[in-house]
Amino acid sequence: MQSSRVRLMLVALFGVLALGALTAAAAQAVEAPRWSIAGTDLAEGQTHYLSTKAYKKFVLTAGAIKIECEVVKLVQGSLLGSGIGNAGKDNEVIEFSTCKPSGVSGGKAIEKCKDVEPITTSAVKSELVETEKAVPGTSGSLLTLFEPAEGSTFTPLKFTTETGGNCPPETKVSGKVVGQVLTDPNKPPELGKLVELPAVNSAEAHSWLINFPATPITKVTKISGGKASETEKNELKAFSETAILEGTALILLAKKNEKTGLLETEETNWSPLP
């Protein structure tokens, strides 16, 4: 009789310990930034169109060569839904135009030179990430990591030279680049606030900004399966040099016009932190 009671006590004890272990594991899981639209999480398998335009011009600098672009838009762009513990992602193809090269190439000033436009990227994938070591209980901000969907090349850069001019050599922009997620003050070129972590200013809004700062962000924290891991060496290359991309894009939701088949800006509020 006594041995039966002991067995029952041991079974109960193991049950409590197992429940405690599961609770502790759940408590340690890292919450991932995910998309929400009109108050509803964008679930795994769901998508929603995106549109963008330049809020501040984009400038790519590599060594003594600079490429400035006034216009940016998405040829294709969609938010990708995710499950709890997995960060929201995007797919996009980006187009730059009204660009101008300047600086020095081959020891001579760049002049009478034009980019071959539009400058269209290969398929790009992006993912919501966080600043280095930005885990629950610490301060940090929300970021977006952009990289080619396949291989390492974002886009080739080609140029046409007028008589007597000088252009940089053809090159490929490759690697990865990180942008900051900001609120949109709707006062270009004034920038909004960093979206902070833990989320304190994540209320849904009509639009958001992605800002690529003058000092590149090379280390980030990625979250997948409820676990955080740090990645580094997120940098660009062009003209055989480390390249810096500066600029700010305005990001909005979009919907397809059933008559024209074209994407149009949508007025719905949304957020990268549900």
N, C-alpha and C positions, 0 to 999 in steps of 0.2 A: 504493500500500500504506500509506504513511504517513498519507494523507488519511483512509483508512478507520479507522485507529486513532484519529485525532483525533475523527472522528465518534462512534465508540464511547465514547470518553472523555467527550465532551460529553453524549451521551445518559445515561451513567451519572451524571454530575454533576448534570444536571437532575433525574434520578430521586431522587437523594439530597436535593436542595434541596426537591423537592415533598413527599417524605416528612417532611422536617423541618418544613415549613410546616404539614402536616396534624397532626403531633404537637404543634406549638406551639399550634395552634388548639384542639386537644382539651384541652391543659393549661390554656388560658385560659377554657374553658367553666365557668360557675358552677354548682355543684351546688345543686339546688333541694330544699327540704324537702318530703317526700312521705309519704303514709300507709303504714304497714305493720301487718298484723294477723297475730298468731301467727307472727311471723318471716318473713312473705311480703309483698312489696310489693303494694299495691293498684294494679293495672295500669290503664292508660287503658281506659275503657269499663266498668270494674267499679265497683260501688257497695256501700255497707254502711250499714244503718240506725244512727241516733244517738238518744240520749235525753239529757235534761238536767234539772237542778233547781237552785234557788238555793242557793248555798253561803253567800253573804252577801247581804243584801237589796239590791235595785236602787233607785237614787235618781237621778232626772232633775232637774237644776237649770237654770233659765233665768231670768236676772234675779232677781227677788224671789219667783219661784214654784218650788215644789218638789213633785215627785210621788214618793212612796215605794211600792215594791211588794215584798211579802213572797214571792210565789210566781211562778216562771217555769217554763215547760215548752215542749217542742217539739210543735207540732201535726203537723209533718212535719219530718224531718231525715235527711240522708244524706251520708256521705262520698263524694267522687267521686275515682276513681283518676286517675293521671297518668303520663305517660312520663318518662324521665330528662330532666332539665333543665327540667321544668315543675312548678310548685308544686301541691300537693294543694289541692282545693277542696271546698266543701260547698254544699248547698242546704237551706234551712230556712224554716219559718214558725213564729214565736215568739209565745207567749201569756203575758201578764202578768196577774196578778190579786191580790186582797187589797191594793189600792192606796189611797193616801190623799193628797189634795192639801193643801198648807199654804203659808203665806207671805202675801204681799200682792198683791192685784190691783185695779187701779183706785183705788189709794190707800186701800183698806180691807182689813182682815184677811180671809183666806179661812176661812170657817166654814160649818157646816151644808151641806157640799158633798161630793158623791161623784163618782168617776169612773164612766163607763159601762163596765162590764166584761162579758166579758174584753177586755183591750186586745190585739188580734191584729194582728200586722204583715202587710204584704204579703209576697209571696215575696222572700226574702232570699238573696243569694249571699255566700259568704265564701271567703277565700283565705289560705293560709299565706304570710306575708311576714316580713321581717326588719327589725331596727332600722336606722335611717339609716346608710348606708355599711358595713353588716355584710356584707362580702364575705370570701372565704377569706383567712386570714392576719390578720384583724382581729377584735377582740372585739365581741360584740353578743348579741342574744337574739331568740328566736322570737316572732312576733306573729301575730294574725289580723285581717284587714281585712274588715269587714262593710259591705255596701251594698245598697240595693234592687236586685232583679234587673232591674226596669224603672223608668225615671223616677228621681225623687229622694226620694219619700215612703216612709218606713218605716211610719208608722201615723198615723191621726187620733186626737186626744184630745178626748173629749166629756165633759160634766159635767151632773149634775142638781142643782138648788138647792132646798133645803128652804125653807119660809116663813121670811123674815127672814134668810136666809143670803146668802153672797156667793161666787161661783165665778169662776175664770178664764174667759176667752173660749175657744171652741173653737179648736183649733190643729192643725197637722200637724207631726210630728217628721220632719225630712228631713236628707239628707246622708250622711256616712260616719262610721264609728266604729272605733277600733282597740283590741283587747284583747291583753293579755300572756298567753302560754302558760306556765303554771306546773305544777310537779309537785304531786300531791295528797298532803298529809300525813295526810289522813283525821282531822283534828282541828279541825272548824269552830268558830270562824271563822278559825283560824290559816291563813295562806297558806303555800304551798310555795315552792320555789326557781324563779327564772326558768330556762327551758330555754335554755342557753347555746349560742352559736355561736363557733367550730366546736363540733359536738356533743360534749359531754363527759358529759351526764347524760340520754341519750336512750333508755335501756333501756325496753323495753315495760312498760306498767303497765295496771292495770285501769281507771283513771280519770285524768283530767287536769282542770286548772282553767283557765278563761278569766277573767282579771281586768281590769276596766276601772278604771284608776287615777284619782285625784282630779285629777291634772294630765294632760289629754288628750294622746295621742300623735298629732301631726299629720303627721309625715313618716315614710315607710317606704320600704324597698327591696323591689320586686317582682322576681321571677325568672321569666322565660318564654323558652323556646327556648335555655336555657343562658346567657342574658344578663341582667344586673342593671340595673334602672333605678329612679330615685328618684321618688316621688310625694309631693305635699304637699297642704295644705288638706283633710285628712281630718277634717272636723268636723261637728257636728250643729247644727241650728237648730230652735227651737220658740218660740212666742209672740213671733216677730220678734226673737229674741235668740239669741246663741250659747249652745248648751246643753252641759252636761257630764253624761255618764252614768257613775255609779259603781256597782260591784257585782261579784260573782263568781259564775260558774256552774260547776257540776260537770258534766263531759261524760263520757258512757259509751257503749259500743256497745250496740246493741239488736237484737232479732230479733222477727219477727212470730209471734204465737201462731196456729197454723193453725186452731184451733177458734174462737177469739174474734175473730181478725183484728186484735187489739190488739198494740202493741209492748211488749216486756218487756226489762228490763235483761239484758245478756249479760255473762258472767263472763270472756270472752276478753281477754287482754292485747293492747295495741296501742300505736302510737307515731306522732307526727308527724315523726319523723326516722328513716327506715329505715336 
